[in-house]
Amino acid sequence: MNQLKYLAAYPAAIQEKIQQLLDSNQLAGHILKKYPRPHDIKTDKALYDYVLDIKNDHLRKAEPISKVAFDSKIHVINHALGLHTTISRVQGSKLKSKHEIRIASMFKEVPIEFLKMIVVHELAHLKEKDHDKAFYKLCEYMEPQYHQLEFDLRLYLTQVDQYGKLF
């Protein structure tokens, strides 16, 4: 059995079922049936607008985001799908902080549901720094299917890792 690094925390029975789908080359079909098309957000400007819409719908009072971009330097191998960073700068006598969200470039070619899951995850870091109960509750508030989408994204990453891109 191949190592299923994106599914390592899941029970052995689930891993075995996924491995069977991989071995019989059926995982891609399973994913494509549920998520047939990639999204059309290809530019940093379009991504910024998309993130801002979600932020304004759910986190109006959170601090503003100064930059959102696809980043080719983020590697899924390093367990990062996206990054939320806070940059502090001195402007005159004041310390200003700016929030930036970067999404791995490979997510230009995924279904909108996967992109939304990653965006919701990074936006949740505006309010909750740690991956704790409050963090995941906020993620579910912004995207009720958050945990299912995270699992499906892990399936997608497993498929890509084994056979390459789907889209």
N, C-alpha and C positions, 0 to 999 in steps of 0.2 A: 504494500500500500504506500503510495506517495505521501509525503508530508503535506498536510493541508494547513499551511501556516496561518491563513486568514480565518480558519475555523477551529484552531487549536483549543479554544476555551469551551467549545460545544461538546456535548456528550458523545461518547464513542459510537452510539447507534446512529446519530445524525451524520457523523463523519463517514461512517461506513456507507450509508445511503448515498451521500454526495460522491464518494469515491466510486461507487457503482455507476452513477450517472456519468462521471468523468470517463471511466473505463469503457463504457458503452457509447461514448460520444453523444450523450443525450442532454448534458447539462446546458449546452448552448441553446438547444431547442426549447428547453424549459424556461430559460431566461428570456429568449426572444418572444416567446408566446405571451409572457407577462408584460414585457417592455420592448415593443417592436421597433421603435425609432429613437435615434439620438435627438437631442435638443438642437435648437438653432442659435444658441448664445455662443458666439465665436470670438467676440472682441472684449477687451477689458472694459470698455464703456458699457456695452450691453450687460456684462456681468455686474458692474457697479449698479446699474439701474435695477437689475433683478434683485440683488442683495438689499438695496435700499427699499424696494417695495415690500419685501418680507419684513425688514426691520421696522418700517413705518406701520405695518399691519399689527405687529406683535410687541415691539419694544420701543415705542415712541419716546419714552423718557430716558432710554439708555444713551450713553455718550455717543457723539457722532462718529462716523467712520470716514476717515480722510482718504483712504485708498483701498481699492479692490482690484485684484489682478489675477490672471492665470500666470503660473510660475513654472517654468520648465526645470527649475533647480530642485523642486520638491519631488522627492522620490518615494513612491509607495513602499519601496523596500525598507525605508527608514521609519516605517509605521506612521507616515504623515500623509494624509489625503489633502489637508489644507492646514493653514497656520493662521492664528490670530496673534498679532504682535502689538505691543504698546511701545511707542517710541516717545521718550521724554526729551524735550529741548528747552533750553533757556532762551526766552525772548524778553529782552530787557531785564526787569527785576522779577519776572514771573516764570514759573516752570509750567510749560504746556505739554500735554500728552496727546498723542495722535494714535488712533487705532487703525490698523491695517489688517486686511484679510487677503490671504493668498491661497489660491486653489491650484492643485497640481494640474499641469497642462493636459495630462491624459484625460481629464474630465471634460474636455471640449467635445469629446466623442461618446458621450453616454446619454442614457435617457434622462429627461428632465427630473424625474423622481430621485435619481441618484445625486444629481447636482443639488437639488433642494435639500436632501438629507445632509450633505456636507456643509452647505451654507447655513442651515439651521444649527448644526453642531458648532460652527465657528461663531455665529451670532450669540449663541448661548454663553460663550466665554466673555461676552461683554458684561454679563451680570454675575456669572458663576465661574470662578477660575478653575476649580477642581472638578473632576469627573465623579461627582457624588450624587446622592439621591435628588437633591435640589436641581442639579444640572440636568439630569435626565428627565425630571418632571417638566422643566422649562422646554427641553427639546420636544417632548410630547405635546406640550401646549401649542408650540409653533407648528408641529407636524404630528398629528395623531398616529400616523402609521410609522413613526420614526424607527422603532425597533425592527419592524418587518423590513423596512427599506435598508436598514443597516445590515441585516442578515442577507438580503438579496444582493446588496452591493458586495458583500463578502463572497457570495457565490460567483458574481461577475468577475471579481478580482482573481478568484481561484481558476476560473475558466481562462481568463487572459494569461495568467501565469503559466498554465499548462499548454494552451494552444494559440495564444496571440489574440489580437483584437477581434471583437465581434462586429463592430461598425466601421 
